[in-house]
Amino acid sequence: MGLAIGIVGLPNVGKSTLFNALSGASVLAANYPFATKDPNVGVVPVPDDRLDKLAALYKPKKTTHAALEFVDIAGLVKGASKGEGLGNQFLANIREVDAVAHVLRCFKDDDVVHVDGSVDPERDKEVVDTELALKDLEGLEKKRDRKAKDAKGPGKAGEEARADLAVYDKLKAALDAGRPARSVQLSDEEKPRARELFLLTAKPVLYVANVDESQLGSLETDPLVARVRALAQKEGAGWVAICSKVEAEIQQLPKAERADYLETVGLKEPGLNKLVREGFTLLGLSSYFTAGEDECRAWVIKKGSRGPQAAGVIHTDFERGFIKAEVIRWDELLRFGSEAAAKSKGALRMEGKEYVVQDGDVMHFLFNV
């Protein structure tokens, strides 16, 4: 499942340092042939100790984590919606990703000049939001004008156009009021009509407070981090605090030395781990596992996927010929110590086509084509 998160923000907020840290964390070149398809795209494993524990049980030849794509997008400046700076490239790249990690500068450094002369995460957010909204309004108004003509027609075509127009007007009202398209509550019938617009501000957002190493010990009380936390909570969005510089340094260290370094900077785990997990959640994803002596692997699915759709991420034949799935929770499998022991105790069950796959299921599919 090729889903991508774009790293966006103003120049000199630490986007590229963060991307370089993420790229350094990527160990997937052997398993993912497109991991190096573009110099500004990195494929990053999703940390999951459940899979690691299953691998310790099975001792497979290969262990494959779920993965996310991160895209380093050119820094935005005021006027991007009109093509200023690298605006056209910036906006085109955002349109191609599934979600956005918006990096907000929360560190002060006289050697790294802020484009607006001071550190102010709310102002920086407003610049990006405004440019995206202006671009959305430009495209929406053009499409609305065409749809308004169609809405005057008779029959089913006119009826559909009028339904589209009602959705367009809801979205336009929000954008005119300075709110992103993602803030608009839409019914299940309205959502497909909105998706056809490909609005930039409709994409889910994760805010990243980029801090200095000196701030890592006081993230709960740091005033700049608190401002990012507050704006994320106001939107109901996710957020993480991370020191891109420290994360890049961690990736340069031998793995045996990383734990000691994390302790010296006051971290229990790399901040990248939390960022990647939050990105996974942002996209509405979950994982199920397959486990055996050859490979233990996490497979990425959309939350709410049923058995056949989950099987289809392995191979389309699995979905087309789906019969049943053997299912056990990952923790129950570890508790029993083997599939045979779990089956003898009734913990390994058979599920059919209507089963909604749960995050952490270990599954074997029975199919016939």
C-alpha positions, 0 to 999 in steps of 0.5 A: 500500500503506497501511501505518502506523507509530505513534509512541509513548512517554511524555509529554515524550519528543519524540514530537510534535516528531519527528512535526512534523519528519516532517510537515514532510518530507512533500512528497506532497500532490500525489501522495497525495490522503490525505496530509492526511486527519487532522491527526495522520497524515503521509505521508512519502517514503522517501529512495531515491537509486536512484530519483533516479538513474533520474530523472536518466537519464530526466528524467521529468515526475514522480518519485514516491517510495515513502511511509510513514504515520506516526501521532502517538499520544497519550502514554501514562501508567501505568494506560493499560490501565485507561483512565488519561489518554488510555489508551483512545485510545492503545491503540485507535490502536496497534491500528490501525497496522502497527508501532511507533516507540517514542520513548525520551528520552535528553536532559536538559532542565530546562525539559522535565520528565520525567513520572517525574522523571528520564531513564531509557530502560529504565524508560520502555520498561518502562512502555509494555511493561507497559501494552500487555501488560496490555491484551493479557492482558485481551483474551487471557484473555477469548478463551481462556475462550470458546475453551476451551469450544469446544475440548471440542466434537467434530469439526473445530470442536473440533479447530480450537479446540484448535489455537487454544488451544495458540497462545493458551497459548503467547502467554499464557505469554510475556505472563505472563513479561513478554515481548511476543507478538512474541518467541514463535516460531510455526510457519507454521500457528500464525501466522494463529491468533495474528494473529486476536488483534490483540495490541498487543505482537505489532507489530514495534517500532523504538526511537528514541533521542531526543537533544539536539543536544550529543549528536549528535557522540558517539552511539557513546559516549553512555551513554544511547544505549548503553542504547537500543542494548543493549535493541534488540539484546537484542530483535533490534529495529531502532533509530535515534538522532535529535535531533527538535529538530534535525530539525524545524529542518532542515525549516524551512530552504530546501533549499539551506541544509540541507547546510551546516546538517547539516555544522554539527551533524555529520550527513551526512544528516537523521536522518529519512532513516534513521528512514524507511528503518528503518521501511520495513525494519521492515514487511518492505517493498521497492521496485521501479521503473517508469521512463519519460519521463512518470514514474519511480516506486517501488512498494511491495511486501511482500518475497517478492512474485511478479510478478503481486502486484507488478503488482497494486499498480499496478492490479488488471487488471495482476495479473489479466491478468499475462503476463510482466514485462520486468526489469532491475536498476536499476544495470545500466540505469544502466550501459548507459544505456538499455533498448535498450542493455541489451536488446541486451546481454541484461541485460533479461530476461523473467520469468513468474508465479513470479518473486520481485521483487527490491528495485531491479528496474526492471519493465515488465508485459505483461498481457491482460484 
